[in-house]
Amino acid sequence: MEDFMLLVKGDGSDASPEQMQKKLESYQVWMEKWKGSGNYVGGAPFQTAGHFLVDVDTMVSDGDFLDPQETIGGYIHIMADSLDAATEIARECPLLDGCGIYVRPFLKMN
């Protein structure tokens, strides 16, 4: 199996507290399913604070990259046999309700 990173685009901040709770519960069920199969490695949401380094001399502390629709809200590390298999796992993720998900394979360095 290969490593894949699911990057969650958006942070769901437009959801009500009840909607967020329901999404979290659905995510827990999804996570446990894939953890039990050995595909789920880990994941976490990101805090909203951050810096964007444009280059070595330029840092942005606010701007579009912190917009709830543009920000990367978190990551999920999974294992899958192929990009297509990783994409199918991501298709079942309840975070797709309100957020996008980038599915990216890790580059093998050796």
MOPAC internal coordinates of N, CA, C and O (Angstrom, degrees):
PM7 1SCF
backbone

  N    0.0000 0     0.00 0     0.00 0    0    0    0
  C    1.4554 1     0.00 0     0.00 0    1    0    0
  C    1.5289 1   108.95 1     0.00 0    2    1    0
  O    1.2310 1   121.34 1   -24.31 1    3    2    1
  N    1.3128 1   115.04 1   155.69 1    3    2    1
  C    1.4571 1   122.50 1  -179.20 1    5    3    2
  C    1.5279 1   110.37 1  -113.77 1    6    5    3
  O    1.2310 1   121.12 1   -20.61 1    7    6    5
  N    1.3457 1   115.47 1   159.39 1    7    6    5
  C    1.4579 1   122.18 1   177.57 1    9    7    6
  C    1.5188 1   110.92 1   -86.85 1   10    9    7
  O    1.2310 1   120.89 1   -42.62 1   11   10    9
  N    1.3274 1   115.90 1   137.38 1   11   10    9
  C    1.4576 1   122.45 1   175.60 1   13   11   10
  C    1.5242 1   109.15 1  -134.20 1   14   13   11
  O    1.2310 1   121.15 1   -33.64 1   15   14   13
  N    1.3204 1   115.40 1   146.36 1   15   14   13
  C    1.4599 1   121.68 1   175.87 1   17   15   14
  C    1.5262 1   107.37 1  -111.10 1   18   17   15
  O    1.2310 1   120.83 1   -53.25 1   19   18   17
  N    1.3042 1   116.01 1   126.75 1   19   18   17
  C    1.4569 1   121.60 1   171.87 1   21   19   18
  C    1.5204 1   105.66 1  -100.45 1   22   21   19
  O    1.2310 1   120.36 1   -63.63 1   23   22   21
  N    1.3151 1   116.91 1   116.37 1   23   22   21
  C    1.4655 1   121.76 1   178.87 1   25   23   22
  C    1.5186 1   108.11 1  -102.65 1   26   25   23
  O    1.2310 1   120.70 1   -57.68 1   27   26   25
  N    1.3117 1   116.26 1   122.32 1   27   26   25
  C    1.4564 1   122.28 1  -175.45 1   29   27   26
  C    1.5197 1   108.94 1   -88.46 1   30   29   27
  O    1.2310 1   120.76 1   -64.39 1   31   30   29
  N    1.3390 1   116.15 1   115.61 1   31   30   29
  C    1.4646 1   121.69 1   179.14 1   33   31   30
  C    1.5262 1   108.72 1   -91.69 1   34   33   31
  O    1.2310 1   120.96 1   -59.23 1   35   34   33
  N    1.3236 1   115.76 1   120.77 1   35   34   33
  C    1.4595 1   122.05 1  -175.12 1   37   35   34
  C    1.5160 1   108.70 1   103.10 1   38   37   35
  O    1.2310 1   121.01 1   -19.26 1   39   38   37
  N    1.3175 1   115.68 1   160.74 1   39   38   37
  C    1.4686 1   118.12 1  -178.51 1   41   39   38
  C    1.5198 1   112.98 1  -123.73 1   42   41   39
  O    1.2310 1   120.01 1  -176.04 1   43   42   41
  N    1.3187 1   117.58 1     3.96 1   43   42   41
  C    1.4555 1   120.09 1   177.77 1   45   43   42
  C    1.5042 1   114.61 1    68.69 1   46   45   43
  O    1.2310 1   120.19 1  -164.68 1   47   46   45
  N    1.3407 1   117.25 1    15.32 1   47   46   45
  C    1.4646 1   119.92 1  -175.06 1   49   47   46
  C    1.5211 1   113.38 1   -68.06 1   50   49   47
  O    1.2310 1   120.03 1   169.74 1   51   50   49
  N    1.3179 1   117.54 1   -10.26 1   51   50   49
  C    1.4628 1   119.76 1   178.37 1   53   51   50
  C    1.5288 1   111.66 1   -85.38 1   54   53   51
  O    1.2310 1   120.16 1   177.41 1   55   54   53
  N    1.3278 1   117.30 1    -2.59 1   55   54   53
  C    1.4625 1   121.03 1   179.97 1   57   55   54
  C    1.5276 1   110.35 1   -84.02 1   58   57   55
  O    1.2310 1   121.24 1   -29.30 1   59   58   57
  N    1.3179 1   115.23 1   150.70 1   59   58   57
  C    1.4656 1   120.23 1   175.52 1   61   59   58
  C    1.5247 1   108.75 1   -73.28 1   62   61   59
  O    1.2310 1   119.87 1   -16.07 1   63   62   61
  N    1.3452 1   117.85 1   163.93 1   63   62   61
  C    1.4750 1   119.68 1   176.92 1   65   63   62
  C    1.5307 1   112.17 1   -56.97 1   66   65   63
  O    1.2310 1   120.08 1   142.99 1   67   66   65
  N    1.3315 1   117.46 1   -37.01 1   67   66   65
  C    1.4636 1   120.60 1   178.94 1   69   67   66
  C    1.5220 1   110.77 1   -66.95 1   70   69   67
  O    1.2310 1   120.37 1   138.18 1   71   70   69
  N    1.3369 1   116.89 1   -41.82 1   71   70   69
  C    1.4622 1   121.08 1   177.99 1   73   71   70
  C    1.5281 1   110.85 1   -64.81 1   74   73   71
  O    1.2310 1   120.68 1   139.58 1   75   74   73
  N    1.3358 1   116.31 1   -40.42 1   75   74   73
  C    1.4656 1   120.49 1   178.65 1   77   75   74
  C    1.5228 1   110.41 1   -63.29 1   78   77   75
  O    1.2310 1   119.80 1   138.27 1   79   78   77
  N    1.3277 1   117.99 1   -41.73 1   79   78   77
  C    1.4588 1   121.59 1   179.36 1   81   79   78
  C    1.5261 1   110.50 1   -63.32 1   82   81   79
  O    1.2310 1   120.39 1   135.69 1   83   82   81
  N    1.3268 1   116.86 1   -44.31 1   83   82   81
  C    1.4632 1   121.13 1   179.37 1   85   83   82
  C    1.5328 1   110.14 1   -62.90 1   86   85   83
  O    1.2310 1   120.39 1   137.83 1   87   86   85
  N    1.3312 1   116.86 1   -42.17 1   87   86   85
  C    1.4613 1   121.06 1   179.32 1   89   87   86
  C    1.5293 1   110.34 1   -64.19 1   90   89   87
  O    1.2310 1   120.38 1   138.54 1   91   90   89
  N    1.3270 1   116.87 1   -41.46 1   91   90   89
  C    1.4596 1   120.94 1   178.83 1   93   91   90
  C    1.5289 1   110.88 1   -62.61 1   94   93   91
  O    1.2310 1   120.39 1   136.97 1   95   94   93
  N    1.3208 1   116.85 1   -43.03 1   95   94   93
  C    1.4657 1   120.57 1   178.39 1   97   95   94
  C    1.5250 1   110.97 1   -63.25 1   98   97   95
  O    1.2310 1   120.16 1   137.51 1   99   98   97
  N    1.3261 1   117.29 1   -42.49 1   99   98   97
  C    1.4682 1   121.80 1   177.85 1  101   99   98
  C    1.5229 1   110.57 1   -64.13 1  102  101   99
  O    1.2310 1   120.86 1   139.76 1  103  102  101
  N    1.3346 1   115.95 1   -40.24 1  103  102  101
  C    1.4616 1   120.25 1   178.97 1  105  103  102
  C    1.5263 1   110.77 1   -63.62 1  106  105  103
  O    1.2310 1   120.26 1   139.28 1  107  106  105
  N    1.3361 1   117.10 1   -40.72 1  107  106  105
  C    1.4623 1   121.14 1   179.20 1  109  107  106
  C    1.5328 1   110.68 1   -59.89 1  110  109  107
  O    1.2310 1   120.48 1   137.60 1  111  110  109
  N    1.3252 1   116.69 1   -42.40 1  111  110  109
  C    1.4684 1   120.99 1   178.52 1  113  111  110
  C    1.5236 1   109.61 1   -63.52 1  114  113  111
  O    1.2310 1   120.25 1   133.32 1  115  114  113
  N    1.3376 1   117.14 1   -46.68 1  115  114  113
  C    1.4698 1   121.94 1   178.82 1  117  115  114
  C    1.5259 1   110.25 1   -59.98 1  118  117  115
  O    1.2310 1   120.49 1   133.55 1  119  118  117
  N    1.3296 1   116.68 1   -46.45 1  119  118  117
  C    1.4583 1   121.87 1  -178.61 1  121  119  118
  C    1.5301 1   110.71 1   -61.00 1  122  121  119
  O    1.2310 1   119.97 1   134.01 1  123  122  121
  N    1.3237 1   117.66 1   -45.99 1  123  122  121
  C    1.4668 1   120.83 1  -179.14 1  125  123  122
  C    1.5301 1   111.21 1   -63.55 1  126  125  123
  O    1.2310 1   120.20 1   142.74 1  127  126  125
  N    1.3227 1   117.22 1   -37.26 1  127  126  125
  C    1.4727 1   120.55 1   177.12 1  129  127  126
  C    1.5176 1   109.93 1   -58.41 1  130  129  127
  O    1.2310 1   120.40 1   130.30 1  131  130  129
  N    1.3280 1   116.84 1   -49.70 1  131  130  129
  C    1.4626 1   120.38 1  -175.35 1  133  131  130
  C    1.5257 1   111.79 1   -79.07 1  134  133  131
  O    1.2310 1   120.09 1   154.81 1  135  134  133
  N    1.3111 1   117.44 1   -25.19 1  135  134  133
  C    1.4687 1   120.14 1   174.40 1  137  135  134
  C    1.5332 1   108.63 1   -67.16 1  138  137  135
  O    1.2310 1   120.60 1   137.06 1  139  138  137
  N    1.3157 1   116.46 1   -42.94 1  139  138  137
  C    1.4599 1   121.35 1   179.65 1  141  139  138
  C    1.5137 1   113.18 1   -63.41 1  142  141  139
  O    1.2310 1   120.07 1   151.27 1  143  142  141
  N    1.3160 1   117.48 1   -28.73 1  143  142  141
  C    1.4647 1   120.94 1  -179.97 1  145  143  142
  C    1.5266 1   112.08 1   -87.16 1  146  145  143
  O    1.2310 1   120.53 1   172.56 1  147  146  145
  N    1.3315 1   116.59 1    -7.44 1  147  146  145
  C    1.4589 1   120.33 1  -178.37 1  149  147  146
  C    1.5165 1   114.06 1    88.26 1  150  149  147
  O    1.2310 1   119.80 1  -177.00 1  151  150  149
  N    1.3316 1   117.99 1     3.00 1  151  150  149
  C    1.4666 1   120.86 1  -178.93 1  153  151  150
  C    1.5232 1   113.30 1   -85.67 1  154  153  151
  O    1.2310 1   119.82 1   149.65 1  155  154  153
  N    1.3191 1   117.95 1   -30.35 1  155  154  153
  C    1.4615 1   121.81 1  -177.39 1  157  155  154
  C    1.5165 1   109.36 1   -85.89 1  158  157  155
  O    1.2310 1   120.31 1   -55.32 1  159  158  157
  N    1.3364 1   117.01 1   124.68 1  159  158  157
  C    1.4576 1   121.72 1   179.05 1  161  159  158
  C    1.5228 1   110.61 1  -100.84 1  162  161  159
  O    1.2310 1   119.94 1   134.62 1  163  162  161
  N    1.3336 1   117.73 1   -45.38 1  163  162  161
  C    1.4564 1   121.48 1  -179.52 1  165  163  162
  C    1.5156 1   110.60 1   175.02 1  166  165  163
  O    1.2310 1   121.20 1    -2.47 1  167  166  165
  N    1.3159 1   115.31 1   177.53 1  167  166  165
  C    1.4530 1   120.05 1   178.88 1  169  167  166
  C    1.5086 1   110.16 1   175.40 1  170  169  167
  O    1.2310 1   121.36 1   -16.32 1  171  170  169
  N    1.3314 1   115.00 1   163.68 1  171  170  169
  C    1.4578 1   120.14 1   179.48 1  173  171  170
  C    1.5198 1   109.78 1  -166.35 1  174  173  171
  O    1.2310 1   120.53 1   -30.15 1  175  174  173
  N    1.3261 1   116.60 1   149.85 1  175  174  173
  C    1.4617 1   119.42 1   171.40 1  177  175  174
  C    1.5234 1   109.17 1   -77.64 1  178  177  175
  O    1.2310 1   120.72 1   -20.70 1  179  178  177
  N    1.3182 1   116.23 1   159.30 1  179  178  177
  C    1.4582 1   121.55 1   176.00 1  181  179  178
  C    1.5232 1   109.46 1  -100.78 1  182  181  179
  O    1.2310 1   120.68 1   -28.46 1  183  182  181
  N    1.3226 1   116.31 1   151.54 1  183  182  181
  C    1.4518 1   120.83 1   170.27 1  185  183  182
  C    1.5282 1   108.07 1   -68.83 1  186  185  183
  O    1.2310 1   120.41 1   -20.09 1  187  186  185
  N    1.3244 1   116.83 1   159.91 1  187  186  185
  C    1.4645 1   119.37 1  -178.97 1  189  187  186
  C    1.5220 1   112.59 1   -78.88 1  190  189  187
  O    1.2310 1   119.38 1   157.62 1  191  190  189
  N    1.3268 1   118.78 1   -22.38 1  191  190  189
  C    1.4686 1   120.95 1   178.19 1  193  191  190
  C    1.5200 1   108.94 1   -73.10 1  194  193  191
  O    1.2310 1   120.67 1   -29.80 1  195  194  193
  N    1.3144 1   116.32 1   150.20 1  195  194  193
  C    1.4521 1   119.12 1   176.76 1  197  195  194
  C    1.5092 1   112.45 1   174.33 1  198  197  195
  O    1.2310 1   121.29 1    -4.78 1  199  198  197
  N    1.3024 1   115.14 1   175.22 1  199  198  197
  C    1.4651 1   122.69 1   176.69 1  201  199  198
  C    1.5195 1   108.65 1  -127.12 1  202  201  199
  O    1.2310 1   120.95 1   -32.67 1  203  202  201
  N    1.3047 1   115.78 1   147.33 1  203  202  201
  C    1.4507 1   122.41 1   174.43 1  205  203  202
  C    1.5212 1   107.08 1  -116.68 1  206  205  203
  O    1.2310 1   120.52 1   -64.08 1  207  206  205
  N    1.3258 1   116.61 1   115.92 1  207  206  205
  C    1.4575 1   121.28 1   178.68 1  209  207  206
  C    1.5196 1   108.56 1   -89.62 1  210  209  207
  O    1.2310 1   120.88 1   -69.12 1  211  210  209
  N    1.3165 1   115.93 1   110.88 1  211  210  209
  C    1.4587 1   121.75 1   179.78 1  213  211  210
  C    1.5275 1   108.97 1   -75.90 1  214  213  211
  O    1.2310 1   120.94 1   138.15 1  215  214  213
  N    1.2994 1   115.80 1   -41.85 1  215  214  213
  C    1.4577 1   123.82 1   174.99 1  217  215  214
  C    1.5238 1   107.05 1  -157.96 1  218  217  215
  O    1.2310 1   119.91 1     7.82 1  219  218  217
  N    1.2978 1   117.77 1  -172.18 1  219  218  217
  C    1.4576 1   121.12 1  -174.67 1  221  219  218
  C    1.5269 1   113.00 1   -62.50 1  222  221  219
  O    1.2310 1   119.98 1   154.26 1  223  222  221
  N    1.3275 1   117.64 1   -25.74 1  223  222  221
  C    1.4593 1   121.35 1  -176.84 1  225  223  222
  C    1.5275 1   114.59 1  -106.26 1  226  225  223
  O    1.2310 1   119.62 1   173.33 1  227  226  225
  N    1.3292 1   118.33 1    -6.67 1  227  226  225
  C    1.4582 1   120.71 1  -172.03 1  229  227  226
  C    1.5225 1   111.07 1  -123.41 1  230  229  227
  O    1.2310 1   121.23 1   -59.52 1  231  230  229
  N    1.3309 1   115.24 1   120.48 1  231  230  229
  C    1.4499 1   121.69 1   178.32 1  233  231  230
  C    1.5287 1   108.53 1  -124.77 1  234  233  231
  O    1.2310 1   120.73 1   -44.93 1  235  234  233
  N    1.3222 1   116.22 1   135.07 1  235  234  233
  C    1.4520 1   121.93 1   177.19 1  237  235  234
  C    1.5224 1   107.60 1  -112.57 1  238  237  235
  O    1.2310 1   120.46 1   -49.70 1  239  238  237
  N    1.3436 1   116.73 1   130.30 1  239  238  237
  C    1.4611 1   121.43 1  -179.87 1  241  239  238
  C    1.5180 1   112.47 1  -104.24 1  242  241  239
  O    1.2310 1   120.51 1   165.97 1  243  242  241
  N    1.3049 1   116.63 1   -14.03 1  243  242  241
  C    1.4600 1   120.59 1   176.52 1  245  243  242
  C    1.5162 1   107.31 1  -146.56 1  246  245  243
  O    1.2310 1   120.92 1   -17.37 1  247  246  245
  N    1.3134 1   115.85 1   162.63 1  247  246  245
  C    1.4526 1   119.35 1  -179.88 1  249  247  246
  C    1.5141 1   111.11 1   140.35 1  250  249  247
  O    1.2310 1   120.88 1    13.76 1  251  250  249
  N    1.3257 1   115.92 1  -166.24 1  251  250  249
  C    1.4600 1   121.69 1  -175.29 1  253  251  250
  C    1.5190 1   113.50 1   -58.64 1  254  253  251
  O    1.2310 1   119.95 1   148.44 1  255  254  253
  N    1.3341 1   117.70 1   -31.56 1  255  254  253
  C    1.4599 1   118.77 1  -177.52 1  257  255  254
  C    1.5219 1   112.01 1   -66.17 1  258  257  255
  O    1.2310 1   119.99 1   164.70 1  259  258  257
  N    1.3479 1   117.62 1   -15.30 1  259  258  257
  C    1.4622 1   121.05 1   176.16 1  261  259  258
  C    1.5277 1   112.66 1   -99.76 1  262  261  259
  O    1.2310 1   120.06 1   178.17 1  263  262  261
  N    1.3309 1   117.48 1    -1.83 1  263  262  261
  C    1.4612 1   121.68 1   175.42 1  265  263  262
  C    1.5293 1   108.03 1   -61.65 1  266  265  263
  O    1.2310 1   119.49 1   -46.61 1  267  266  265
  N    1.3386 1   118.59 1   133.39 1  267  266  265
  C    1.4723 1   120.86 1  -176.96 1  269  267  266
  C    1.5260 1   113.88 1   -53.95 1  270  269  267
  O    1.2310 1   119.70 1   148.52 1  271  270  269
  N    1.3316 1   118.18 1   -31.48 1  271  270  269
  C    1.4637 1   120.41 1   179.90 1  273  271  270
  C    1.5255 1   112.53 1   -82.80 1  274  273  271
  O    1.2310 1   120.17 1   161.03 1  275  274  273
  N    1.3188 1   117.29 1   -18.97 1  275  274  273
  C    1.4611 1   121.07 1  -176.65 1  277  275  274
  C    1.5190 1   113.53 1  -104.92 1  278  277  275
  O    1.2310 1   120.22 1   161.10 1  279  278  277
  N    1.3051 1   117.18 1   -18.90 1  279  278  277
  C    1.4534 1   120.80 1  -174.64 1  281  279  278
  C    1.5236 1   111.91 1   -73.83 1  282  281  279
  O    1.2310 1   120.77 1   -24.91 1  283  282  281
  N    1.3030 1   116.13 1   155.09 1  283  282  281
  C    1.4639 1   121.24 1   169.18 1  285  283  282
  C    1.5232 1   105.11 1   -89.10 1  286  285  283
  O    1.2310 1   121.00 1   -68.88 1  287  286  285
  N    1.3170 1   115.69 1   111.12 1  287  286  285
  C    1.4612 1   121.11 1  -172.16 1  289  287  286
  C    1.5128 1   115.07 1   -82.88 1  290  289  287
  O    1.2310 1   120.29 1   164.08 1  291  290  289
  N    1.3389 1   117.04 1   -15.92 1  291  290  289
  C    1.4486 1   119.99 1  -179.51 1  293  291  290
  C    1.5109 1   110.74 1   172.78 1  294  293  291
  O    1.2310 1   121.31 1     2.88 1  295  294  293
  N    1.3268 1   115.10 1  -177.12 1  295  294  293
  C    1.4570 1   119.93 1  -179.05 1  297  295  294
  C    1.5204 1   109.96 1  -138.41 1  298  297  295
  O    1.2310 1   121.42 1   -22.24 1  299  298  297
  N    1.3261 1   114.88 1   157.76 1  299  298  297
  C    1.4579 1   122.68 1   174.12 1  301  299  298
  C    1.5242 1   105.94 1  -137.27 1  302  301  299
  O    1.2310 1   120.18 1   -54.94 1  303  302  301
  N    1.3050 1   117.26 1   125.06 1  303  302  301
  C    1.4623 1   122.90 1   178.81 1  305  303  302
  C    1.5250 1   107.12 1  -100.59 1  306  305  303
  O    1.2310 1   120.52 1   -58.38 1  307  306  305
  N    1.3383 1   116.62 1   121.62 1  307  306  305
  C    1.4609 1   121.06 1   179.61 1  309  307  306
  C    1.5257 1   110.03 1  -128.40 1  310  309  307
  O    1.2310 1   121.36 1   -13.22 1  311  310  309
  N    1.3021 1   115.00 1   166.78 1  311  310  309
  C    1.4613 1   123.86 1   172.52 1  313  311  310
  C    1.5202 1   106.67 1  -117.02 1  314  313  311
  O    1.2310 1   120.80 1   -40.97 1  315  314  313
  N    1.3373 1   116.08 1   139.03 1  315  314  313
  C    1.4599 1   120.44 1   177.68 1  317  315  314
  C    1.5236 1   108.68 1  -154.74 1  318  317  315
  O    1.2310 1   120.82 1   -17.20 1  319  318  317
  N    1.3117 1   116.04 1   162.80 1  319  318  317
  C    1.4611 1   121.34 1  -178.23 1  321  319  318
  C    1.5233 1   113.30 1   -75.62 1  322  321  319
  O    1.2310 1   120.06 1   157.80 1  323  322  321
  N    1.3387 1   117.49 1   -22.20 1  323  322  321
  C    1.4598 1   120.54 1  -177.45 1  325  323  322
  C    1.5279 1   109.18 1  -161.86 1  326  325  323
  O    1.2310 1   121.05 1   -10.37 1  327  326  325
  N    1.3193 1   115.59 1   169.63 1  327  326  325
  C    1.4681 1   120.46 1   175.71 1  329  327  326
  C    1.5231 1   110.17 1   -60.76 1  330  329  327
  O    1.2310 1   120.40 1   139.84 1  331  330  329
  N    1.3267 1   116.83 1   -40.16 1  331  330  329
  C    1.4719 1   119.26 1   178.46 1  333  331  330
  C    1.5200 1   111.63 1   -63.42 1  334  333  331
  O    1.2310 1   120.32 1   138.92 1  335  334  333
  N    1.3387 1   117.00 1   -41.08 1  335  334  333
  C    1.4663 1   120.24 1   178.92 1  337  335  334
  C    1.5262 1   110.56 1   -65.87 1  338  337  335
  O    1.2310 1   120.14 1   139.10 1  339  338  337
  N    1.3382 1   117.33 1   -40.90 1  339  338  337
  C    1.4715 1   120.96 1   177.71 1  341  339  338
  C    1.5274 1   110.41 1   -63.41 1  342  341  339
  O    1.2310 1   120.51 1   141.42 1  343  342  341
  N    1.3145 1   116.63 1   -38.58 1  343  342  341
  C    1.4634 1   121.16 1   178.96 1  345  343  342
  C    1.5302 1   110.66 1   -64.70 1  346  345  343
  O    1.2310 1   120.36 1   140.84 1  347  346  345
  N    1.3127 1   116.93 1   -39.16 1  347  346  345
  C    1.4624 1   120.04 1   178.03 1  349  347  346
  C    1.5257 1   111.34 1   -65.66 1  350  349  347
  O    1.2310 1   120.09 1   142.00 1  351  350  349
  N    1.3243 1   117.43 1   -38.00 1  351  350  349
  C    1.4676 1   120.62 1   175.17 1  353  351  350
  C    1.5308 1   109.30 1   -62.30 1  354  353  351
  O    1.2310 1   120.59 1   135.21 1  355  354  353
  N    1.3312 1   116.47 1   -44.79 1  355  354  353
  C    1.4703 1   121.11 1  -179.49 1  357  355  354
  C    1.5258 1   111.64 1   -64.28 1  358  357  355
  O    1.2310 1   120.11 1   145.51 1  359  358  357
  N    1.3210 1   117.39 1   -34.49 1  359  358  357
  C    1.4759 1   120.76 1   179.63 1  361  359  358
  C    1.5214 1   112.36 1   -60.04 1  362  361  359
  O    1.2310 1   120.38 1   153.16 1  363  362  361
  N    1.3250 1   116.89 1   -26.84 1  363  362  361
  C    1.4658 1   121.02 1   179.98 1  365  363  362
  C    1.5255 1   112.97 1   -85.72 1  366  365  363
  O    1.2310 1   120.13 1   171.92 1  367  366  365
  N    1.3276 1   117.35 1    -8.08 1  367  366  365
  C    1.4623 1   120.69 1  -175.35 1  369  367  366
  C    1.5261 1   110.99 1   -69.27 1  370  369  367
  O    1.2310 1   119.57 1   -53.83 1  371  370  369
  N    1.3265 1   118.43 1   126.17 1  371  370  369
  C    1.4623 1   121.37 1  -179.44 1  373  371  370
  C    1.5301 1   113.21 1   -66.14 1  374  373  371
  O    1.2310 1   119.62 1   165.06 1  375  374  373
  N    1.3263 1   118.32 1   -14.94 1  375  374  373
  C    1.4663 1   119.85 1   177.72 1  377  375  374
  C    1.5214 1   112.09 1   -67.67 1  378  377  375
  O    1.2310 1   120.28 1   164.19 1  379  378  377
  N    1.3396 1   117.06 1   -15.81 1  379  378  377
  C    1.4626 1   120.05 1   176.26 1  381  379  378
  C    1.5211 1   112.03 1   -63.62 1  382  381  379
  O    1.2310 1   120.23 1   162.90 1  383  382  381
  N    1.3116 1   117.17 1   -17.10 1  383  382  381
  C    1.4617 1   121.30 1   175.16 1  385  383  382
  C    1.5288 1   107.83 1   -79.48 1  386  385  383
  O    1.2310 1   120.43 1   -94.37 1  387  386  385
  N    1.3142 1   116.79 1    85.63 1  387  386  385
  C    1.4592 1   121.89 1   178.87 1  389  387  386
  C    1.5182 1   114.58 1   112.64 1  390  389  387
  O    1.2310 1   120.01 1   166.41 1  391  390  389
  N    1.3131 1   117.59 1   -13.59 1  391  390  389
  C    1.4634 1   121.41 1   179.63 1  393  391  390
  C    1.5263 1   108.78 1  -133.77 1  394  393  391
  O    1.2310 1   120.69 1   -22.67 1  395  394  393
  N    1.3146 1   116.28 1   157.33 1  395  394  393
  C    1.4552 1   121.36 1   171.78 1  397  395  394
  C    1.5205 1   108.90 1   -97.22 1  398  397  395
  O    1.2310 1   120.57 1   -17.11 1  399  398  397
  N    1.3177 1   116.51 1   162.89 1  399  398  397
  C    1.4629 1   120.34 1   177.87 1  401  399  398
  C    1.5268 1   109.00 1  -133.89 1  402  401  399
  O    1.2310 1   121.22 1   -57.02 1  403  402  401
  N    1.3342 1   115.27 1   122.98 1  403  402  401
  C    1.4570 1   121.12 1   170.71 1  405  403  402
  C    1.5277 1   107.17 1   -85.72 1  406  405  403
  O    1.2310 1   120.11 1   -45.59 1  407  406  405
  N    1.3210 1   117.39 1   134.41 1  407  406  405
  C    1.4624 1   122.67 1   176.09 1  409  407  406
  C    1.5248 1   106.64 1  -112.21 1  410  409  407
  O    1.2310 1   120.74 1   -66.12 1  411  410  409
  N    1.3408 1   116.18 1   113.88 1  411  410  409
  C    1.4638 1   120.24 1  -174.81 1  413  411  410
  C    1.5251 1   110.35 1  -131.11 1  414  413  411
  O    1.2310 1   120.51 1   -50.19 1  415  414  413
  N    1.3395 1   116.62 1   129.81 1  415  414  413
  C    1.4632 1   119.47 1   174.44 1  417  415  414
  C    1.5216 1   110.12 1   -77.24 1  418  417  415
  O    1.2310 1   120.73 1   -29.69 1  419  418  417
  N    1.3108 1   116.22 1   150.31 1  419  418  417
  C    1.4580 1   121.21 1   172.66 1  421  419  418
  C    1.5272 1   107.40 1   -74.82 1  422  421  419
  O    1.2310 1   120.37 1   -36.68 1  423  422  421
  N    1.3105 1   116.89 1   143.32 1  423  422  421
  C    1.4501 1   122.31 1   174.69 1  425  423  422
  C    1.5179 1   108.53 1   -79.89 1  426  425  423
  O    1.2310 1   120.53 1   -53.05 1  427  426  425
  N    1.3084 1   116.60 1   126.95 1  427  426  425
  C    1.4703 1   119.80 1   178.20 1  429  427  426
  C    1.5172 1   108.39 1   -74.56 1  430  429  427
  O    1.2310 1   120.83 1   -55.12 1  431  430  429
  N    1.3262 1   116.01 1   124.88 1  431  430  429
  C    1.4617 1   121.34 1  -174.53 1  433  431  430
  C    1.5319 1   112.74 1   -95.82 1  434  433  431
  O    1.2310 1   119.09 1   172.25 1  435  434  433
  N    1.3144 1   119.34 1    -7.75 1  435  434  433
  C    1.4662 1   119.78 1   178.28 1  437  435  434
  C    1.4974 1   111.73 1  -138.89 1  438  437  435
  O    1.2310 1   120.10 1   180.00 1  439  438  437

